Amino acid sequence: MKAHAGDRIVVESERATQSPRKGVVEEVIAEDPPRLRVRWDDGHMSIVSPAAGAVSIEEAATKTN
């Protein structure tokens, strides 16, 4: 999993009744092991060290002229 600033991040919950947490990667602090500063859709910000299989990254849309 490789993330870049601007990518969307989705963290799946271990609880079946809880929705996934979604946000935007603001900064890649470290690549190995990955540590990401994320601004969540609810406005909160945190540092995440994603576990394999629990996180998906959606690349930011690139702008073309």
NUTI-19914 format. One record per residue: x, y, z of N, C-alpha, C in turn; residue in one letter. Coordinates in pm, whole numbers, plus 50000, padded with zeros to 5 digits. Layout:
<pts>
+-------+-------+-------+-------+-------+-------+-------+-------+-------+------+
|   n_u |   n_v |   n_w |  ca_u |  ca_v |  ca_w |   c_u |   c_v |   c_w | tivo |
+-------+-------+-------+-------+-------+-------+-------+-------+-------+------+
|     X |     Y |     Z |     X |     Y |     Z |     X |     Y |     Z |    a |
...
+-------+-------+-------+-------+-------+-------+-------+-------+-------+------+
</pts>
This chain:
<pts>
+-------+-------+-------+-------+-------+-------+-------+-------+-------+------+
|   n_u |   n_v |   n_w |  ca_u |  ca_v |  ca_w |   c_u |   c_v |   c_w | tivo |
+-------+-------+-------+-------+-------+-------+-------+-------+-------+------+
| 50085 | 49883 | 50000 | 50000 | 50000 | 50000 | 50089 | 50123 | 50000 |    m |
| 50076 | 50202 | 49898 | 50151 | 50326 | 49888 | 50050 | 50440 | 49877 |    k |
| 50066 | 50538 | 49964 | 49974 | 50652 | 49966 | 50050 | 50780 | 49937 |    a |
| 49976 | 50877 | 49886 | 50031 | 51010 | 49858 | 49933 | 51114 | 49912 |    h |
| 49984 | 51232 | 49941 | 49897 | 51341 | 49986 | 49788 | 51364 | 49883 |    a |
| 49665 | 51377 | 49929 | 49551 | 51398 | 49842 | 49472 | 51271 | 49813 |    g |
| 49531 | 51154 | 49838 | 49460 | 51027 | 49818 | 49350 | 51011 | 49921 |    d |
| 49244 | 50939 | 49884 | 49138 | 50905 | 49978 | 49177 | 50777 | 50050 |    r |
| 49145 | 50769 | 50178 | 49172 | 50649 | 50258 | 49041 | 50599 | 50317 |    i |
| 49023 | 50468 | 50315 | 48905 | 50405 | 50373 | 48954 | 50298 | 50469 |    v |
| 48914 | 50309 | 50595 | 48953 | 50213 | 50697 | 48829 | 50132 | 50736 |    v |
| 48835 | 50002 | 50711 | 48723 | 49914 | 50744 | 48717 | 49892 | 50895 |    e |
| 48598 | 49880 | 50947 | 48577 | 49854 | 51089 | 48576 | 49705 | 51115 |    s |
| 48617 | 49666 | 51236 | 48608 | 49526 | 51276 | 48465 | 49489 | 51311 |    e |
| 48382 | 49587 | 51337 | 48242 | 49564 | 51374 | 48155 | 49570 | 51250 |    r |
| 48071 | 49471 | 51233 | 47984 | 49464 | 51116 | 47884 | 49579 | 51111 |    a |
| 47847 | 49632 | 51227 | 47745 | 49737 | 51232 | 47802 | 49877 | 51214 |    t |
| 47934 | 49890 | 51212 | 47997 | 50021 | 51203 | 48044 | 50048 | 51059 |    q |
| 48016 | 50166 | 51010 | 48055 | 50205 | 50875 | 48206 | 50226 | 50867 |    s |
| 48263 | 50211 | 50747 | 48406 | 50239 | 50730 | 48435 | 50386 | 50758 |    p |
| 48554 | 50416 | 50804 | 48596 | 50555 | 50827 | 48668 | 50602 | 50702 |    r |
| 48633 | 50722 | 50654 | 48688 | 50775 | 50529 | 48750 | 50911 | 50552 |    k |
| 48857 | 50939 | 50475 | 48923 | 51067 | 50486 | 49020 | 51091 | 50372 |    g |
| 49101 | 51195 | 50388 | 49200 | 51234 | 50287 | 49338 | 51234 | 50351 |    v |
| 49434 | 51175 | 50283 | 49572 | 51175 | 50331 | 49627 | 51317 | 50314 |    v |
| 49663 | 51379 | 50425 | 49719 | 51514 | 50422 | 49871 | 51510 | 50406 |    e |
| 49935 | 51407 | 50464 | 50081 | 51399 | 50462 | 50125 | 51255 | 50482 |    e |
| 50227 | 51213 | 50410 | 50292 | 51085 | 50434 | 50411 | 51114 | 50525 |    v |
| 50402 | 51071 | 50650 | 50506 | 51098 | 50748 | 50622 | 51000 | 50730 |    i |
| 50589 | 50872 | 50707 | 50690 | 50768 | 50685 | 50631 | 50664 | 50591 |    a |
| 50719 | 50601 | 50512 | 50672 | 50502 | 50416 | 50686 | 50359 | 50466 |    e |
| 50787 | 50331 | 50551 | 50807 | 50195 | 50597 | 50849 | 50194 | 50743 |    d |
| 50762 | 50162 | 50835 | 50621 | 50129 | 50815 | 50541 | 50256 | 50784 |    p |
| 50429 | 50240 | 50714 | 50353 | 50358 | 50674 | 50291 | 50432 | 50793 |    p |
| 50308 | 50562 | 50792 | 50243 | 50651 | 50889 | 50189 | 50770 | 50811 |    r |
| 50059 | 50792 | 50824 | 49990 | 50892 | 50745 | 49916 | 50990 | 50835 |    l |
| 49923 | 51118 | 50801 | 49838 | 51218 | 50867 | 49712 | 51227 | 50782 |    r |
| 49597 | 51202 | 50846 | 49470 | 51194 | 50774 | 49371 | 51295 | 50831 |    v |
| 49302 | 51365 | 50741 | 49189 | 51448 | 50780 | 49063 | 51369 | 50745 |    r |
| 48991 | 51327 | 50850 | 48873 | 51245 | 50831 | 48755 | 51329 | 50782 |    w |
| 48660 | 51264 | 50720 | 48544 | 51334 | 50666 | 48465 | 51409 | 50773 |    d |
| 48478 | 51368 | 50900 | 48408 | 51439 | 51007 | 48485 | 51562 | 51057 |    d |
| 48602 | 51591 | 50992 | 48679 | 51710 | 51027 | 48794 | 51686 | 51122 |    g |
| 48796 | 51571 | 51190 | 48906 | 51540 | 51281 | 49031 | 51501 | 51203 |    h |
| 49145 | 51513 | 51270 | 49272 | 51476 | 51207 | 49344 | 51379 | 51301 |    m |
| 49413 | 51279 | 51241 | 49491 | 51186 | 51322 | 49604 | 51127 | 51241 |    s |
| 49695 | 51061 | 51311 | 49805 | 50991 | 51246 | 49769 | 50843 | 51247 |    i |
| 49781 | 50780 | 51131 | 49739 | 50641 | 51114 | 49858 | 50556 | 51071 |    v |
| 49869 | 50439 | 51132 | 49964 | 50336 | 51088 | 49879 | 50219 | 51042 |    s |
| 49841 | 50219 | 50913 | 49743 | 50121 | 50864 | 49792 | 49977 | 50871 |    p |
| 49700 | 49888 | 50905 | 49727 | 49745 | 50906 | 49690 | 49686 | 50770 |    a |
| 49764 | 49587 | 50728 | 49737 | 49523 | 50599 | 49596 | 49465 | 50596 |    a |
| 49526 | 49489 | 50488 | 49393 | 49434 | 50469 | 49281 | 49517 | 50529 |    g |
| 49310 | 49609 | 50620 | 49206 | 49689 | 50685 | 49187 | 49824 | 50618 |    a |
| 49277 | 49859 | 50526 | 49277 | 49992 | 50465 | 49281 | 49981 | 50313 |    v |
| 49208 | 50070 | 50249 | 49223 | 50082 | 50104 | 49251 | 50228 | 50071 |    s |
| 49334 | 50249 | 49969 | 49373 | 50382 | 49925 | 49319 | 50403 | 49784 |    i |
| 49254 | 50516 | 49763 | 49204 | 50554 | 49632 | 49285 | 50673 | 49584 |    e |
| 49354 | 50658 | 49473 | 49439 | 50766 | 49423 | 49358 | 50892 | 49396 |    e |
| 49420 | 51005 | 49426 | 49358 | 51133 | 49396 | 49342 | 51149 | 49247 |    a |
| 49235 | 51209 | 49205 | 49214 | 51235 | 49063 | 49316 | 51337 | 49016 |    a |
| 49377 | 51310 | 48903 | 49475 | 51404 | 48848 | 49403 | 51501 | 48756 |    t |
| 49447 | 51625 | 48760 | 49387 | 51729 | 48675 | 49463 | 51737 | 48544 |    k |
| 49389 | 51749 | 48435 | 49450 | 51768 | 48305 | 49401 | 51899 | 48247 |    t |
| 49486 | 51966 | 48172 | 49447 | 52095 | 48110 | 49391 | 52074 | 47974 |    n |
+-------+-------+-------+-------+-------+-------+-------+-------+-------+------+
</pts>
